[in-house]
Amino acid sequence: MKKIYLIGSLILLILVQACVNDADDSGSANDTKKQPIVFIEKVDKQFVEDAAHINMAEIELGKLAIKKGSDKRIKNFGAILVKQHNKINIKLQVLARAKKIPLPVSIDSISNKNLATLAQNNGKAFDKAFLNYVVTNHQRCVQLFEQASKHVIDADLRKIADKNLLILKRHLDLIDVVKKGFK
């Protein structure tokens, strides 16, 4: 009887020890694998999506200006669009990835249609249509980034909106200079 009691106690002790070790191991293993949960407001997600769409459209617009522009100023402005909107897009992608916000992979259908229409022009007709379109599009960009700088909740996204708003306003100023050169 003493042997049975001793064996039973030993088994119970081993089981208790195993349970304690499992609890300790599972807690420490999960702590290293856990990542903080990031809550993003709807307005923030919408800004990221809209900004990504606009940036991709501006990049394509710049490439089109480089390819089809007949005036050197149009081609140069196209190169500026590609370079600066790529920078904005990269910063946005890095932040979106960190905050686990999905990004669109292509430009929206309206911008795609507008770019296709613009691409049908050649020479001076392209230059004139490009200038009209780029003004309208950049006004839309400025409006989006102004709204974001006021209403976005996430401080990092607001910082991106504020910083790039200045770049977009400079683009509008540069467009005005190029347009005046055509008159």
Disulfide bonds with the S-S distance in Angstrom:
none
